Amino acid sequence: MIAAELLVPPLAPALLAYSLCVVFAAGVVRGFAGFGFSAVTVAGLSLVVSPALVVPAIFMLEILASLSQLRGIARDVDMPWLGWLMLGNLLFIPLGVALLAWLPETPLRLLIGALLMAAALLLRAGTRATLVPTRAVRFAAGLVSGFINGVAAIGGIAIAVLLSTTAMAPAALRATMIALLLFSDVVSLASAALMPTAAHAASGHLLGAGTLKWALWLAPAMLAGIWWGQRSFKGVSPTQFRRHVLSLLVALAAVSVARSVVSLATA
């Protein structure tokens, strides 16, 4: 019965086709830059479906994306950076989430999104800022990205901005981002499994047949996009990669700001 239900499309044909195009585009971004899949997917799919319905499935797709890329990037991961980033995220994601209980959520996310967009714009314009990769700097970067991830769910954008100010090679930056996202998405998916919401009161938890259905239908488009994005990455010089990544960061931060502004305007 469950297997038969999984084969039923989650949307009408036209909306499903649109959703697959969004996920393919997000996969291209993920394959090329190593991050950005969730931001692009949520921004695109939220136009046709409630984010609460697809976010748990996106966690599953992010994990699948990282696993599909892991073999090709394992040797390029900067382990000193990754270890400290993982520790900082583990410690400060809960703090960011807890802070939302005392501070207004939307204005805080608007402020963080605007600051990240300004930083990416400055770097894109040629402003030089170089982080010296000491243990303290790596740990601080992990704390900052973990805190922002807990507060605004855009920690990937934050750490990409921070890493783009280092002398890290494109392959290492991309690989480290992929490995970090695998870690944070496993943590997020585990949290989703343990934290029921009103929208999923009927099933008692966020992960169920509906989550599996969305992941099943969207995964092929994502994997095809990742394959295409990886092909594009191989032919890009370090300078071009940095420019493309910073342009992507500006766009993703702008989407975050726009969503916050819309939320404030419609509140």
N, C-alpha and C positions, 0 to 999 in steps of 0.2 A: 504493500500500500504506500509506504513512504517513498520507495523507489519510483513508483508511478507518479507520485505527486511532484517529485523533483524534476521530472521530464516536462511538466506543464510550464510554459513560459511565465515569468513573473509579471510581464507587461504585455499590453497590446502590441501587435507587430510593428507599427510605426514608432512607438515609444521605445520598444526594445531595440530597434535598429539605431535610433538616436543614442541610446545608452551604450550600445556596443561601440559606436564611433567615438564617444567620449572616453571610454575605457581604453580603446586602441590608442588614442592620442596621449592619454596619461601614461600608457605603457611605453610609448616612444620616448616621452620625457624621462621616465624611470630608467629605461635602457641606456639613454645617452648620459644623463647627469648623475644617476644613482639615487635620486630623491624626487619628490614632487608628485608622486602618483596619487596619494590621498587628497592633496589639495586640489589637484585638477579634477579628480573624479567627484569629490563632494561638491565642488563648485558647479560642475556640469549636471550631475544627476539631481541636485537639489531643485532644479528647475522643473522636474517632472515627478519627483517622488520625495517623501519625507526623509531627511538624512538619517533619522533614527532607524529606518528600515534597512539601510544599506551600510552604515558605518561598521557594524560587526563583521559583515561580509568583506568590507574593505580591509579590515585587519587581517583576515584570512588570506586575501589576495596579496597583501603586502608581504606576508610571510612566504607565500608561494613565490612571489617575485624575487625575494632575497635568496631563497633556496635555489631558484633556477639560475641565478647569477653567481652563486657562491663559488662554484668550481672554477670559473674563469677569473675571479678576482682575489682568491684566497692569498696568493703570494704577494699581492700588492697592498694588503691591509697594513696600515701603520699601527702596530700593536701597542706601542706606548700611548699614542693618542686614544686608541679604542678603549684600552683598559680604564683610563681616567675618565673618559666620556661616559662609559657605562656606569662607573661608580657614582659620578655626579648626577646622572639621570635617575639612578635608583634611589638616591638620597633625597633629591629635590622635586621629583614629580609629585610625591605625596604632599609636600609642603605647598606647591602651587595649587593643587586641587583643594587643599584645606583653606587656603587664602580666599578662595571664591566664596566661602561661607560668610566672610566679613566684608568683602569689597564688591561693588557692583560689577558684574561680569562683562557686559558689553562695552562700557567705557574703558575698562582695563584692557580688553582685547584690542580695542581701537587704538589705544595709546601704544601698545607693544607693536602692533602691525605697522603703525605710522613710523615708529622709530626704526624698525627693521627695513622698511622701504627707503627711508632717508639714508640709512647706512649703505644699502645696496646701491642707491643712486650715486652716492659720493664715490664709492669704489668703482662703479661703472664709468664715472666721469674722469677717472684717473687719479683720484686721491690715493696716496700711498700710506698704508698703515701695515706694519709687519709685527706679528706676534712672535716673540721668541719662545720656542716650544719647551719651556721648563715644566717640571712637574706641577708647580703651582698654577701656571697658566693653563695647562691641560685640565687640571681639576676644576679650576674656576670656569672654564668653558663648559665643562660637563654640568656644573651647578647651574649656570645661566640657562643652558639649553633645557635642562630638566625642569627648572622652575617655569620657563616659558611654555614648555610642553604641558605642564600641569595646569597652568592658568589659561592658555589660549590654544592649546593643541597644535601649535606651529613651531615646536622645538626643532624640527628638521630644518626649517628655514633659518632659524637662529644659528644652528651649528654650521650650516653651509656658509652663512655670512662670515662667521668667525674663522672657519677654515680657509676661506678664500683670501684672508689676510696673511696667511702663512706662506712659506716657500714650498709647500707640499706639491709634489708632482700631480698632474691631473689624474693619472691612474690610481695613485695612492689616495687622493681626496675622494674620488668616486668609490673606490673599494671600501674605504673606512666608513663612508656614509651608508653604504649598503649593509655592512656588518652591524653598524650601530642601529639601523632601522630594524634589522632582524631581531635584535635584542629587545628594543623598545616595543615592537609590535607583539612579540610573545607576551611581554608583561601586560600590554593593553588588552590583548585577547583574553588572558587569564582573568583580568579585572572585569571584563565584560561578562565572562561566564559566571562570575560570582555576584554581580550587582544587577538585580532585577530592576526594571523600570515600569512605569505605568503603561507605556506603549506596548510592553511585552508581558503584561500581567496574566494574560491567558495561558502563556507557556511557562511563566514563572521565572524566566531568564532570557537573556539576550540571544544566546546561541540555541538555535533550534532548526527545524526543517526549513524555515524561511531563509535563514542565514545561509544554509548549505545550498539552497536553490539559487540564490543570487550569486554566490561564489561559483557554482557550477556553470551558470549561463554566461558569466562575465569573464571567467578565466581564459578561455581561448583567445578572445580579443586582446586581453592584457598581454598574454605570452607572445602573440604575434607582434604587438607594439614593441615589447622589450627586444625581440629579435631585430626589428628594424632599427631601434635606437642604438643597440650595440654595434650594428654595422656602421652607423653614422659616426659613432665615437671613435672608431678605429682610424678614420681619415682626418681627424681634427688635430691641429697643432695646439700646444699648451696655451698660447696667446688666444687663439680662437675659442678654446674650451672655456677659459676664464671669462671671456667676454660673453659667451652664450649663457654660462651659468649665472653671471650677474644679471643679465637681462631677464632670465627666468626668475631669479629671486625678486627682482623689482615687480614682475608681473604677479607672482604668487602673493607677495606682501600687499600689492594693490587690491587683489581679490579679497584678502582677509579684511582690509580696511573697508572696502565697499560693502561687504556683508555686515560688518559692524555698524556702518552708517545706516544701512537699510533697516537693521534691527532697531536702532535708536529711533528712526523716523516713523516706524510702524508700531512702536511700543505704546 
